[in-house]
Amino acid sequence: MTTLKRLLPSHDIDALLGDIAEERPRRSRFWYWSQLLAIVVVASCRDIRDHPLVALRAIVTGFATLTVCFGVALAIGYVLRVLSNGGYYFGGYWLTLPHLTDRWPYDPLAVITTNALGFFLSAWTIARLYRAHGIAMAISS
């Protein structure tokens, strides 16, 4: 519960979590987790509605982080493609890699990993920069 208190900066969050903790022994596990999820969604929406400019800045920050992450991934892919298709002459040395298959740049595992890493870094950056608003700004973008 203390982690949830840190994630949600709301003035009435202690009362809500206290009520849920009291009802927990009499209710099902599904009810408990659905109530916690509802608190996260409602408190985040309230914080976004109360601070629209901060939410807009968080969205721009997220897109900028994604652009940088995917730009780096594209640059690495380009370098690997050049090195595996003949190589590059640099400083008197011929730099090459073994020839990769034709479908390598579009390997599903590489694409899924790159996307997951990019979105994780985007959410982490937003959560670090907008720590006072908890998880709400990461949810907004």
N, C-alpha and C positions, 0 to 999 in steps of 0.2 A: 504493500500500500504506500510506503514512503516513496518508492520509485514513481508511482502514479501521481503523487502529490508534487514531485519535482517536475514532471512532464506537463502538468496542467496548472497554469497560473490563474486560478479562479478564487475569488474571495469566499465562496460557499462550498469549495471542494471538500473541506474537512467534514462538514455536516453530511454531504452526500455519501462519502466513503464510510462514515460512521454508521449511517443507516443501512448501507449494503452489508457492512460487517455484522451488524446485529441480525439481519435477516438470513445470512448465509447458512447457519446450521439448519434452518427450517426449509430451505429451498434447494433446488437441484443445482448441479454444477453448471448446466447450460444456462440457467437463469442468472447465476452469479457472473459468468463471463459475458453474457449478453448485456447485463447492466453496466459492467465496466466498459465495454465497447461503446455503449450509448453515452456514457459520461464523457469518454474521449471525443466522440463525434460532436456532441452538443457543446461542450466547453470549447472545442476548437472552432466551431462555427461562430460561437459568440465572440471569441477573441478576434477572429478574422473580420467580423462585422464591426467590431468596435475600433479596429485599427486597419482601415482599408489601404492606406498608403504604405504601411509596413508590409502588408501582405503583397502588395504590388512589387515592392522592392525585393521581397523574398522570391517571388516568381522570376524576376529579372536575374537575380543572383543564381537561381537554379538553372535557368537557361544558359547563362554565361559559363557556369561550371560544366554543364553538359557539352557546350561548344568546345571548350578547352579539352575535355577528356576525349571526345570523339575526334577532334583535330589531331591530338597526339596519337590516337589509335590508327588514324588514316596515314599519318606520316610513317609510323612504324611498319604498317602494311605495305606502303610504297617502297620503303627501303628494302624490306624482305623480298618483294617482288622483283626489284631491280637486281638485287644480289643473286637471286635464284635463276634469273633469265639472262645470264651472260656475265653479270658482275659489273664492277666499277673499277676503273684504273685510278689509284690514289697514291701519290708519293712514291712512284716507282714500283708499286705492288698491285697485283690484280686481285681484288677482293671478290670472292664468289661464294655462293652456297650451293649445295646440291639442288638440282632441278626439282621443284615441287610440282605436284599434280595440278592440273588446270582448275580444279574446283577448290583449291586450298583457300583463296581469299574469301570464299563464301561458305566455309565450313560452319555448320550450325552451332557446334560447340564454341567456336571462336566468337561468333556473333552474339550468342547468348551470354557468354562470359563478359564480353566487352560492354554490352548493354547493361548487364547487372552491375558491373563495376562503375560505369558512368552514373547510373541512377543512384547507387549507394553513395558515391562521392558527392553528388549533388545534394542529396538529403542531409548528409553529414555536414556539409558546408553551411547549409541553411540553419540547421540545428545549432551549430557552433556560433554563427554570427547573430542569430536572433534567440539567444538562450533565455532572455527575459520572457519571451512569449511561449516557451515550452515547445511542444510538438506541433502546435497549431500552424505555425508558418511552414513547416515541412509538409504538412497535410495540404496546405493551400496550393502549393506548387506541384 
